[in-house]
Amino acid sequence: MNPNKLLIDAGNTRVKAAQMDADGHLEPLFNLSYEELRETHLQAPVASVWLALVGGAAQQSLLNEWMKSQCGQAQVYPVTSEAHKFGVSNAYSEPTHLGVDRWLALLGAYNENKKPTLIIDAGTAITVDWIDDQGQHLGGWIAPGVDMMQKAVTDRAPRVFTDTQKIWGRVNQLGTSTPDGLLDGCVNMFAGIVRQALHVTETELDWFDYRLLFSGGSIPLLPVELKRKGELRSELVLQGLALYAREQSGI
């Protein structure tokens, strides 16, 4: 059996992985929390690891421990954001300041379909990025994720509290208690960011024939009319990593 390449998208709260065979084909492996990762064992040998890490020191330490136990002596290739790669130009004057997850999502999206694209990822943070049909990243936004919004309020406003039995708020609803008001307010702020991104895309950039790609665990909170405008694409970062892995192999 030829060892596979292992591609890892290590975010702030979850780890996604895929394996690549000798022909460059990808097969998703898992999408797990860091705690779940501890009990996960690989079933096939690994030749090399391609890593996109955005988590902090604690996540990195846990991930390193897991890779040491599961990947043996495999060579690890950490990927960082660049000024230009695979037809995409980074909008940042300091390219490495762009989160590698955002960079790889841009690479994955553009190399799949070279048309204007809006990418919205809603996880720990909400990120929004635009890339045109020439591969130019135009820039983007970063905002607190839904959970982070809630925590920011409860940490700073002692009289605002949450109901531990309720996890998500509701779009287009009016809260009739403090917990409902907070949950509903944060979810509607998220929906508002998405609506504003669409407004900028169509009014300021004058794009009408474009792709809208969603990823992240909070996307299900969006109202149906917004979700229908785009595609749910949770594998974009792994697709970007695959470009690097294939290049190194000459595939």
C-alpha positions in Angstrom: 0.0 0.0 0.0 1.4 3.4 -1.0 1.3 5.8 2.0 -1.2 8.7 1.6 -0.8 12.4 2.1 -2.8 13.7 5.0 -4.4 17.2 4.7 -5.4 18.9 8.0 -7.5 22.0 8.4 -7.1 22.8 12.1 -9.4 25.6 13.1 -10.1 27.2 16.5 -12.7 24.6 17.6 -12.6 21.8 15.0 -10.2 19.7 12.9 -11.1 18.6 9.4 -9.0 16.1 7.5 -8.8 14.4 4.2 -6.3 12.0 2.6 -4.8 12.2 -0.8 -3.8 9.2 -2.8 -0.9 8.9 -5.3 -3.1 10.1 -8.1 -4.1 13.3 -6.2 -7.6 12.2 -5.4 -9.1 13.5 -2.1 -11.1 11.5 0.3 -12.6 13.2 3.4 -11.7 11.5 6.7 -13.3 13.4 9.6 -14.6 16.7 11.0 -14.0 16.5 14.8 -13.6 18.7 17.9 -10.2 18.7 19.4 -11.4 16.5 22.2 -12.8 14.0 19.8 -9.4 14.0 18.0 -7.7 12.4 21.0 -9.6 9.2 20.4 -9.2 9.1 16.6 -6.9 6.6 14.9 -5.7 6.6 11.3 -6.3 3.4 9.4 -3.7 3.9 6.7 0.0 4.9 6.7 0.8 8.6 6.1 3.7 9.8 3.9 3.4 13.5 4.6 1.1 16.0 6.3 -0.1 19.3 4.8 -1.3 21.5 7.6 -3.3 24.7 7.9 -3.3 25.8 11.5 -5.3 28.8 12.8 -5.9 27.5 16.4 -3.9 28.8 19.3 -1.2 27.2 21.4 -3.4 24.8 23.2 -4.9 23.5 20.0 -1.5 23.3 18.4 -0.1 21.3 21.3 -2.9 18.8 21.2 -2.7 18.5 17.4 1.1 17.9 17.6 0.6 15.2 20.1 -2.0 13.5 17.9 0.2 13.7 14.8 3.2 12.3 16.7 1.1 9.2 17.7 -0.7 8.7 14.3 1.7 10.0 11.6 5.0 8.4 12.6 7.9 10.0 10.9 5.8 11.7 8.2 7.1 15.0 6.9 4.9 17.9 8.0 4.4 20.9 5.7 2.8 23.9 7.4 1.2 26.2 4.8 1.1 30.0 5.3 -0.5 32.7 3.3 1.4 34.1 0.3 1.3 37.2 -1.9 0.7 35.2 -5.1 0.0 31.5 -5.7 -2.0 29.3 -8.0 -3.4 32.2 -9.9 -4.6 34.1 -6.8 -3.2 37.5 -5.6 -3.5 38.4 -1.9 -5.1 41.8 -1.2 -3.0 42.2 2.0 0.2 44.3 1.9 1.5 41.9 4.6 0.4 38.6 3.0 1.0 36.4 6.0 -1.4 38.5 8.1 -4.3 37.0 6.1 -5.5 33.9 8.0 -4.3 30.8 6.2 -7.8 29.3 6.3 -9.1 32.3 4.3 -6.1 32.1 1.9 -6.7 28.4 1.2 -10.4 28.9 0.8 -9.7 31.6 -1.9 -7.3 29.2 -3.6 -9.7 26.3 -3.5 -12.6 28.4 -4.8 -10.8 30.1 -7.6 -9.0 27.0 -9.0 -12.4 25.3 -9.0 -14.2 28.0 -10.9 -12.6 31.2 -12.2 -15.5 33.6 -11.7 -16.3 36.3 -9.2 -16.8 34.7 -5.8 -18.0 35.8 -2.3 -16.9 33.4 0.5 -18.6 33.6 3.9 -17.3 31.5 6.7 -19.2 31.5 10.0 -17.3 29.7 12.8 -15.6 31.1 15.8 -15.3 34.3 13.8 -17.3 35.4 10.7 -15.1 36.1 7.8 -16.1 37.5 4.4 -13.9 37.6 1.3 -14.2 38.7 -2.3 -12.2 37.4 -5.2 -12.7 38.5 -8.8 -12.5 36.5 -12.1 -8.8 37.4 -12.5 -7.9 35.8 -9.2 -7.5 39.1 -7.4 -8.5 39.0 -3.7 -10.3 42.3 -3.1 -10.2 42.1 0.7 -12.8 41.2 3.2 -14.2 41.5 6.7 -13.8 39.8 10.1 -16.5 39.9 12.7 -17.2 38.0 15.9 -19.0 34.7 15.5 -22.4 34.1 16.9 -21.1 32.5 20.1 -18.4 35.1 20.5 -21.0 37.9 20.2 -23.1 36.3 23.0 -20.0 35.9 25.3 -18.9 39.5 24.7 -22.2 40.8 26.0 -22.5 38.5 29.0 -18.9 39.1 30.0 -19.3 42.9 30.0 -23.0 43.3 31.0 -23.6 41.4 34.3 -27.4 41.8 34.1 -27.6 40.1 30.7 -27.7 36.3 31.0 -28.2 33.2 28.9 -30.4 30.1 29.2 -28.1 27.1 29.1 -31.0 25.0 27.7 -31.1 27.2 24.6 -28.2 27.1 22.1 -29.3 29.1 19.1 -31.4 32.2 18.4 -33.9 32.7 15.7 -33.8 35.0 12.7 -36.7 37.4 12.1 -38.0 36.8 15.7 -38.4 39.2 18.6 -37.1 37.9 22.0 -39.5 38.2 24.9 -36.9 37.4 27.6 -33.3 38.4 28.2 -31.8 35.1 27.0 -34.1 35.1 23.9 -33.3 38.8 23.2 -29.5 38.1 23.3 -29.7 34.9 21.2 -32.0 36.3 18.6 -30.0 39.6 18.5 -26.8 37.8 17.8 -28.2 35.6 15.1 -29.9 38.5 13.4 -26.6 40.4 13.5 -25.0 37.5 11.6 -27.8 37.5 9.1 -27.3 41.3 8.7 -23.6 40.8 7.9 -24.6 38.4 5.1 -27.2 40.7 3.7 -24.7 43.6 3.8 -22.1 41.5 2.0 -24.6 40.7 -0.7 -25.5 44.4 -1.0 -21.8 45.4 -1.4 -21.3 42.7 -3.9 -24.2 43.7 -6.1 -24.2 47.5 -5.5 -20.6 48.5 -4.9 -18.9 45.9 -7.0 -21.7 45.6 -9.5 -21.5 41.8 -9.6 -24.5 39.8 -10.6 -23.1 36.7 -12.1 -21.1 35.5 -9.1 -20.8 32.6 -6.7 -21.7 32.7 -3.1 -20.0 30.0 -1.0 -20.8 29.3 2.6 -18.9 27.4 5.3 -18.9 27.1 9.1 -21.0 25.7 11.8 -23.3 28.8 12.1 -24.6 28.7 8.5 -27.7 26.6 9.4 -28.9 29.6 11.5 -29.4 31.8 8.4 -32.9 32.2 7.0 -33.8 30.0 4.1 -33.9 32.9 1.6 -30.2 33.6 2.3 -29.0 30.0 2.3 -30.7 29.4 -1.1 -28.5 32.1 -2.7 -25.3 30.1 -2.1 -23.7 26.7 -1.8 -22.5 25.1 1.5 -18.8 24.3 0.9 -17.1 23.1 4.1 -14.1 21.6 2.2 -12.7 24.7 0.6 -9.6 24.9 2.9 -8.8 21.3 2.2 -9.1 22.0 -1.5 -6.6 24.7 -1.2 -4.2 22.5 0.7 -4.6 19.9 -2.0 -3.1 22.3 -4.5 0.1 22.6 -2.5 0.3 18.8 -2.0 -0.2 18.1 -5.7 2.4 20.7 -6.6 5.0 19.1 -4.3 4.2 15.7 -5.9 4.2 17.0 -9.5 0.7 15.8 -10.0 
